Amino acid sequence: MHLVQSPPRPHRRPAARGIAGLSEAVVDLSAIRENVRTFRQRITQDVMAVVKADAFGHGAVPVARAAVEAGATWLGVAHADEALQLRAAGLRVPILTWLYDAAELMLLGDVDVDISVSTVAELQRAVSTPSVHHVHLKLDTGLHRAGSAPDQWIELTRTAAHYEALGAVTIRGIWSHLSHGSSTDAVQSTHQLRLLRTGVRLARRAGLRPSVVHLANSAGALTLDAPDTDLARIGAGLYGIDELGIGLRPAMRWVSKLTQVRRIRAGEGVSYGHDFVADRHTTIGLVPVGYADGVPRVAARRAGVQCHGVRLPVIGRIAMDQFVVDAGDLAVEPGAPVTIFGDGSCGEPTAADWADWAGTIPHEIYCGIGSRVPRRYEEGTR
Ligand SMILES: *Cc1c(COP(=O)(O)O)cnc(C)c1O
């Protein structure tokens, strides 16, 4: 059976800011590059671009490529399969992964992904996987998550030196992670740097010659003076999360369009439970994204979006797939473009605003954007 076909229409390009689906997250790769360059100018270390969690929702492969183009010399990811994805996409720079299952070790080794090791048991598992070559020993300097307890460190480094002498493994790095990395106060970070320096001295005494020592994350790299470290692991800053206000540029904007517009009368309620009841006649617009797409439900009472240059408040509850905005007496039409967040340069909300409305951090807003939201890549003109 054939469906009735509409007559062929001339191919039309979408309008300049038009979008194809219900919403899209547009990632400006030039902002990623610019943010990498900003860090390279400000810090002494090389940049390890942290593209875990699909590059904080931005898309790991395109972001990794852009970061490497702008001079990042390493990539960092949490999970093994994230590292494998980068290798499969053809990225050749060294990659460090710090969360993996023993069963994944062989695959990681096969494509020369560096792994983090915190204990002798982990080291032995790595050594017994013939393909595994490059290891970074992690010292816990105060975060108290992964990392070798300081009192296990000498044994770990001596064991590592033993295996290295046998040619079973190369200890390429020694590292730690800051507990107060996003703080403007470097007291705790400085303490952790001292502990890491001691750890490196002990490792050298055990015979290890790591080629990279690394400690700082984005904000830590800016606050902590650590010229004797080689890499900074830059995550948040890549995406324009600007914890210290150094002029980073948010790379993602999330845009949608009103799918319906209608008038309601004073006294009428909107959305589940009628949390909002209109106190006047007003125009309401439907935005076709919801908490399944990453719009935080808890933000409903404070949030707003931008439409025709005007901030329209979210009214009523945010549902799984949609929410409603109050356009007042503004002339809006179905299909009107809506910016859920952007870089703020046109007065639109930012991911940082949404984080504020939801009582969280922009990292969680970006990571929460769901798989129903297509990512599109562009090269900005700024
Ligand atoms: C996420 C992460 C980073 C990046 O931190 P940002 O504050 O986002 O720059 C660095 N190192 C480790 C171990 C991480 O898990």
The ligand as a Tripos MOL2 file, in Angstrom:
@<TRIPOS>MOLECULE
LIG
   15    15     1     0     0
SMALL
NO_CHARGES

@<TRIPOS>ATOM
      1 C1         35.4520   15.4590   36.1450 C.3       1 LIG1
      2 C2         36.8740   15.3970   36.5300 C.ar      1 LIG1
      3 C3         37.7520   16.4310   36.1860 C.ar      1 LIG1
      4 C4         37.2950   17.7100   35.5390 C.3       1 LIG1
      5 O1         36.9170   18.6130   36.5580 O.3       1 LIG1
      6 P1         36.2970   20.0260   36.1780 P.3       1 LIG1
      7 O2         36.0750   20.6910   37.4830 O.co2     1 LIG1
      8 O3         35.0400   19.7260   35.4530 O.co2     1 LIG1
      9 O4         37.3020   20.7000   35.3140 O.co2     1 LIG1
     10 C5         39.0890   16.2680   36.4730 C.ar      1 LIG1
     11 N1         39.5320   15.1340   37.0720 N.ar      1 LIG1
     12 C6         38.7190   14.1370   37.4390 C.ar      1 LIG1
     13 C7         39.2680   12.9400   38.1060 C.3       1 LIG1
     14 C8         37.3580   14.2380   37.1890 C.ar      1 LIG1
     15 O5         36.5400   13.2410   37.5520 O.3       1 LIG1
@<TRIPOS>BOND
     1     1     2 1
     2     2     3 ar
     3     2    14 ar
     4     3     4 1
     5     3    10 ar
     6     4     5 1
     7     5     6 1
     8     6     7 2
     9     6     8 1
    10     6     9 1
    11    10    11 ar
    12    11    12 ar
    13    12    13 1
    14    12    14 ar
    15    14    15 1
@<TRIPOS>SUBSTRUCTURE
     1 LIG1         1 GROUP 0 **** ****
